[in-house]
Amino acid sequence: MKVLSVASEIYPLIKTGGLADVAGALPLALSGQGVAMRTLVPGYPAVKAALATTRHVLHIKDLLGVPADVLEAHVAGLDLLVLDAPALFDRPGGPYLDTDGKDYSDNWRRFAALSRVGAEIAWGALGDWSPDLVHVHDWQTGLVPAYLRYGERPAVPSVMTIHNIAFQGNFSAAIFPALGLPPHAFAMEGVEYYGQVGYLKAGVQTAWAVSTVSPSYAEEILTPEFGMGLEGLLNRRAFELHGIVNGIDADVWNPGTDSLIAANYTAADFKNRKANKRAVERHFGLVEDDGPLFCVISRLTWQKGMDLVAAVADDIVAQGGKLAVLGSGDATLVAALQTAAARHPGRVAITVSYNEPLSHLMQAGSDAILIPSRFEPCGLTQLYGLRYGCVPVVSRTGGLNDTVIDANPAAIAARSATGISFGPVTLDNLRRAIRRTIRLYGDARIWTQIQKQGMKSDVSWDKSAALYADLYSSLLPKGEY
């Protein structure tokens, strides 16, 4: 089966969040399911710099007003199609934001162009290769299914994956004439969304099937609390909505072989893990002792509950714990965490950055990872925590609810507990969860049992890749795959 994936970022070339991890890991996992996937990505400077050799496969004279080319390349085991449109993507900022941290004013054009090329490739523009199905990710590629639906060419099945429904890509109706869609596409049954053009809405409306990144989140987005205005449409499409939990690359995230940590270890040979704790403490300038070391590896936003983390820092210290934070985000929340660190030198510390190697070390050396998200479509850091014996302390929402088994007395007795979960998300409930975590940490036998049970969890892509392959097959002519 040949599948075209269209994504705005892909690990290890360009990453701002979990979407990149999925876009980079899923093609490799699907190869074991008889699926050959190529991924179309924008030609950002970081992407083009990673291409050792390329083959020119398509020239487009006028792509929404600019010339463009499509290059074929192979990087890190991935088969890539790179949209080389310098006028749209050759910029010094990030994929979506300029150097001042503001949205590019022409993001509507940039990602409409990416979507248009995705549709053209689906229709056979490359000549020697055309996909059986197209899989698109988030609002940046939401117009691909719309172009496929409204184009006067053969129908091509499509799957739209929602990684985070909070980001929808809504733009003024004034852009519609430039998109190259027929006039009747600007309707409630098409790309129109409350008088605007809605890119994510367009994908949800016109794709053959919709998926999201955990079973619990698939249920949550059917409600007004989590659906962010799209719950009505999603309820109408509930029978085509699939919740498939993300996995992680178990080779990259493997404490037994990880070269980014201080000492390798396994669930069967756990004694070296402590060397990583000492390394984390030294990096953050924390006191080296045997008290519980909590970590946070996150975007520092309200969604992620970082205001609550800043508020409980004093509680962690008062109970003999330490806190190390890695991330960047909302300036007010960064300042609150920095203030907590200033109050507790040697007990609380924060590094404001994105640092992939450091995140590996923190998972390998911290005792527990705090993830008090108010909503979390899937989450990956709890999966990394499970893999590394860094016990997740999570809110009971979305993918966090689907992947962490709470250490209640029954689960401890059954030796199935893998973390600590709490809900609803309030400051008092987080405080109680931290107290419970520290009590469990105080019983070395039970704590080690929880760590090792987490390390046994299957957090790889194997099961999820099989579910995606089954979903793809269900959209193709019966008996073809």
C-alpha positions, 0 to 999 in steps of 0.5 A: 500500500502506498500512502502519502503523508503531508505534515508541516514538521517531521523529526529529526529534521524540524520539530516544535512538538509531538506532531513532528515525532509522529510524522517521523516515527509512523512511516518507519512503524508502518513499513512492518505493516506492508505500508510504504509511506512518503512524507511531503514537508515544507523546505524550511532551511533546517530541512534543506540543510539536512538533505545530502542528495536530492532528485528533482521530481516536479516544477510548479510555475505558479503555486498560489503566486510563487514558483516551487519545486518538489525534491525527493530525498532520503533522510534517517530512513524516511522517504521525503518529498520536500516542497522547495518554495523559498518565497514561502519557507526560506525564512530565519524564524520557526515553521510558523512564527517569525523571529519576534515570535509572531505568526507569519501574516501569510501562513494561510498561503504557505500551508494552502500551498503545501496542501495544494501540492499534496493534492496534486501528488495524490492525483499523480503529478509525479508521474511514476508514483501516486499514492493509494491514500493520503494521510494529513496532520493538523490544520496546516494540511487540512486543505488537502482533503478539501482540494481532493474533494472539490477537484474535478479529478479521481477521488483519493481516500484521505485521513485527517489526524487531529493532534491538538484541536485547540489549533485550528488555522482560521483565516479571514474569508478574504483569502478564499478567492486565492485558494483556487477552490470552487465558489461552492466550497465556501459553505458550511459543508465545505471550508467556511467556519463562522464566516472565516476559512477554517483549515482544520474544519475543512479537513474534518469536514472533507476527509474520508476518515478522521483520527486523533491521538488517543481513544480518550481524546476522541471521546473528549472532543465530542463535548463542548468543553474540549471540542473547541467549537468543532464538537457539532461537526465531530458528532456528525462524523462520530462513526468515522472518528478513530482514537489511536494512541501515539507511540514512541521510537523505542530505539531512540528512547531506550535507556539500555543504549541511549548515548545521551544519558550518563549511564545505561540501565535496564529494568533487569539491571537498575543499579546504574540509574542513580548515576543519571540522577546525580548528573541531573542534579549537577546540571541544574545545580541541585543538592545531591541527596536521596529525596525525590527528584521531580521533573517537568519537560514541557511547553510552559503554558496554561494548557500544560498546567504550569501555573499549578507547577509553580504553585506547588514548588514550595510543597515539593521542597517542604516534603524533601523533594526537588524540582527541575524544569526544562521548557519555554513558553508563556513569559508570565509562567516562566517568571513564576517558575524562575521566582520559585527557583530563586526562593529555593536555590539548590532545590528548584531550578529551571532551564528555559529552552528546548533541549532534546539531549537534556530531556533524555537525561532528565527522564533517565535521572528524575524519579517522577515527571509532572504532567498536570495538563488541563487537556492532553490529546496524547502526550509523549513525555509520559511515554518516555517516562514509562520507558525510562522508569521516571514515574509519570504523575498525570492528570486524568485526561486524554492520552494521559488517561489511556497510557498511565495506570494509577497506583491505587491499592488494587493496582499495586497489589496486582503489580500493574501500577505504572504512575499516579493520576489525579483529577479534576485538574485543581491545585489541591488535587495536584498537591494531593497527588504529589503527597501520594507520590512522595509517600509511595517513593518512601517505600523503596520496594513499591516504588521500584515495582512501579518504575519497572512495571512502567518500563515493561509497558508497550509504548512502541508504535507496533500496535498503533501502526497496525491500527492505522494500517487497518484504517487505511485498508478500510477506506480502499476498495474491498479486497485490494489490501 
